[in-house]
Amino acid sequence: MEKELELNSFNEILNNVKSLYFFNLNVDKRFWQHAEYDFLIRFLHESSKIKEHKKRVDNYSSRLRSYFDKVIQNRLKLDINKSSLKLEGKILAFNVHLTMFDSLSEGETGDFIDGCDTPPPEFWIYFDGENLYSFISAEFIEIVNSAIDVSMGESLVWYTDLIEM
């Protein structure tokens, strides 16, 4: 990892992830409510068209950072009761530049991970320009392990061992 992720500086976001997790337990559509599914491939296509037509310089990483930040900030604005329950999980690092856009992880995880290897936005913590960090609750660790196993580009890796928040 290029930059060391200091989890203590993300307490508010981690608490939001935990609260949203418990809030959505009994909801039919638990994931992908806060971001467009497979948005990464759309961003890549748009960037390619811009470069092809030389209309303007397109900073793909900057657009991604803006999108990830907007989704996380909008999620923080939700009026959700804070949960005092404990939740275990791991931090997953998704390198957006290593995805193969092959949809293998999507099929393996039943759409939990999208066709671009992106984890659900309900778990996003931080994007550093290369890696999108997400808290994956213990309930989904095995599902994500199967995505890691089939990921041809090795874009998905565990950043931490099991943690509790």
C-alpha positions as CSV (number, residue, x, y, z in Angstrom):
1,M,0.0,0.0,0.0
2,E,1.3,3.4,-1.0
3,K,0.0,5.3,2.0
4,E,-0.5,4.0,5.5
5,L,-4.2,4.1,6.4
6,E,-4.6,5.3,10.0
7,L,-8.0,3.8,11.0
8,N,-8.4,6.1,14.1
9,S,-8.8,9.0,11.7
10,F,-11.8,7.4,10.1
11,N,-13.9,6.8,13.3
12,E,-16.9,8.8,12.1
13,I,-17.0,7.0,8.7
14,L,-16.5,3.6,10.3
15,N,-19.3,4.3,12.8
16,N,-21.5,5.3,9.8
17,V,-20.6,2.0,8.0
18,K,-21.5,0.1,11.2
19,S,-24.8,2.0,11.8
20,L,-25.8,1.6,8.1
21,Y,-25.0,-2.1,8.3
22,F,-27.4,-2.6,11.2
23,F,-30.0,-0.3,9.8
24,N,-30.1,-2.2,6.5
25,L,-30.3,-5.7,8.1
26,N,-34.0,-6.1,7.3
27,V,-34.1,-4.2,4.0
28,D,-34.6,-6.1,0.8
29,K,-31.9,-4.2,-1.2
30,R,-29.1,-3.9,1.3
31,F,-26.3,-2.9,-1.0
32,W,-25.6,-0.5,-3.9
33,Q,-28.2,2.1,-2.7
34,H,-25.6,4.9,-2.6
35,A,-23.7,4.5,-5.8
36,E,-24.2,3.4,-9.4
37,Y,-23.5,-0.3,-9.9
38,D,-20.6,-0.8,-12.4
39,F,-19.9,3.0,-12.5
40,L,-16.2,2.3,-12.9
41,I,-16.5,0.9,-16.4
42,R,-18.7,3.9,-17.4
43,F,-16.0,6.3,-16.0
44,L,-13.3,4.4,-18.0
45,H,-15.3,4.6,-21.2
46,E,-16.0,8.3,-20.8
47,S,-12.3,8.9,-20.1
48,S,-11.4,7.0,-23.2
49,K,-13.8,9.0,-25.4
50,I,-12.5,12.3,-24.1
51,K,-8.9,11.2,-24.8
52,E,-9.9,9.9,-28.3
53,H,-11.5,13.2,-29.3
54,K,-8.9,15.3,-27.5
55,K,-11.7,17.6,-26.3
56,R,-10.1,18.1,-22.9
57,V,-7.7,16.4,-20.5
58,D,-9.6,14.0,-18.3
59,N,-8.1,13.1,-15.0
60,Y,-9.5,9.7,-14.3
61,S,-8.1,9.4,-10.7
62,S,-9.4,12.9,-9.8
63,R,-12.9,12.0,-11.1
64,L,-12.8,8.8,-9.1
65,R,-11.7,10.6,-5.9
66,S,-14.5,13.1,-6.3
67,Y,-17.1,10.4,-6.9
68,F,-15.9,8.2,-3.9
69,D,-15.8,11.3,-1.6
70,K,-19.2,12.4,-2.7
71,V,-20.8,9.0,-2.0
72,I,-19.1,8.7,1.4
73,Q,-20.1,12.3,2.4
74,N,-23.7,11.8,1.3
75,R,-23.8,8.6,3.2
76,L,-22.6,10.4,6.3
77,K,-25.6,12.9,6.0
78,L,-28.1,10.0,6.4
79,D,-30.2,10.3,9.6
80,I,-29.4,6.9,11.1
81,N,-29.3,6.0,14.8
82,K,-25.8,5.3,15.9
83,S,-25.3,1.7,16.9
84,S,-23.6,0.7,20.2
85,L,-23.4,-3.0,19.0
86,K,-20.0,-4.3,18.1
87,L,-19.3,-5.4,14.5
88,E,-16.3,-7.4,13.4
89,G,-14.8,-7.3,9.9
90,K,-11.7,-6.6,7.8
91,I,-10.5,-3.6,5.8
92,L,-10.4,-4.5,2.1
93,A,-8.2,-2.5,-0.3
94,F,-9.5,-2.3,-3.9
95,N,-6.9,-1.0,-6.4
96,V,-9.0,0.7,-9.1
97,H,-6.1,0.6,-11.5
98,L,-5.7,-3.2,-11.4
99,T,-9.2,-4.3,-12.1
100,M,-9.7,-6.3,-15.3
101,F,-13.4,-5.4,-15.7
102,D,-14.0,-9.2,-16.2
103,S,-17.1,-9.6,-14.0
104,L,-15.6,-12.7,-12.4
105,S,-15.9,-11.3,-8.9
106,E,-19.5,-10.2,-9.6
107,G,-20.6,-13.7,-10.6
108,E,-18.7,-15.3,-7.7
109,T,-20.3,-13.0,-5.1
110,G,-23.8,-12.9,-6.4
111,D,-23.5,-9.1,-7.3
112,F,-22.1,-8.2,-3.9
113,I,-18.9,-7.1,-5.7
114,D,-19.7,-5.5,-9.0
115,G,-18.3,-6.4,-12.4
116,C,-15.4,-4.0,-11.9
117,D,-14.4,-5.6,-8.6
118,T,-15.8,-2.6,-6.6
119,P,-17.2,-3.5,-3.1
120,P,-20.6,-2.0,-2.1
121,P,-20.6,1.7,-1.3
122,E,-22.2,1.0,2.0
123,F,-18.8,-0.1,3.2
124,W,-16.5,2.5,1.6
125,I,-14.2,4.3,4.0
126,Y,-11.5,6.2,2.0
127,F,-10.0,6.5,-1.5
128,D,-6.3,7.5,-1.7
129,G,-6.1,7.9,-5.5
130,E,-5.2,4.3,-6.0
131,N,-7.0,2.2,-3.4
132,L,-10.6,2.3,-2.2
133,Y,-10.7,1.1,1.3
134,S,-13.8,-0.6,2.6
135,F,-14.9,-2.2,5.9
136,I,-16.2,-5.7,5.1
137,S,-18.3,-7.1,8.0
138,A,-17.4,-10.7,9.1
139,E,-20.7,-11.9,7.5
140,F,-19.2,-11.2,4.0
141,I,-15.6,-12.1,4.5
142,E,-15.9,-15.6,2.8
143,I,-17.8,-14.0,-0.1
144,V,-15.1,-11.5,-0.6
145,N,-12.4,-14.2,-0.2
146,S,-14.0,-16.0,-3.2
147,A,-13.8,-12.7,-5.1
148,I,-10.2,-12.3,-4.2
149,D,-9.5,-15.8,-5.4
150,V,-11.0,-15.2,-8.9
151,S,-9.8,-11.7,-9.4
152,M,-7.4,-11.9,-12.3
153,G,-6.0,-8.4,-11.8
154,E,-5.3,-9.0,-8.1
155,S,-7.2,-5.7,-7.5
156,L,-8.7,-7.0,-4.2
157,V,-6.5,-7.6,-1.1
158,W,-7.2,-7.6,2.6
159,Y,-5.5,-4.6,4.2
160,T,-6.1,-5.7,7.8
161,D,-6.8,-8.9,9.8
162,L,-10.1,-9.1,11.7
163,I,-10.9,-5.9,13.7
164,E,-13.8,-4.9,15.9
165,M,-15.6,-1.6,15.9
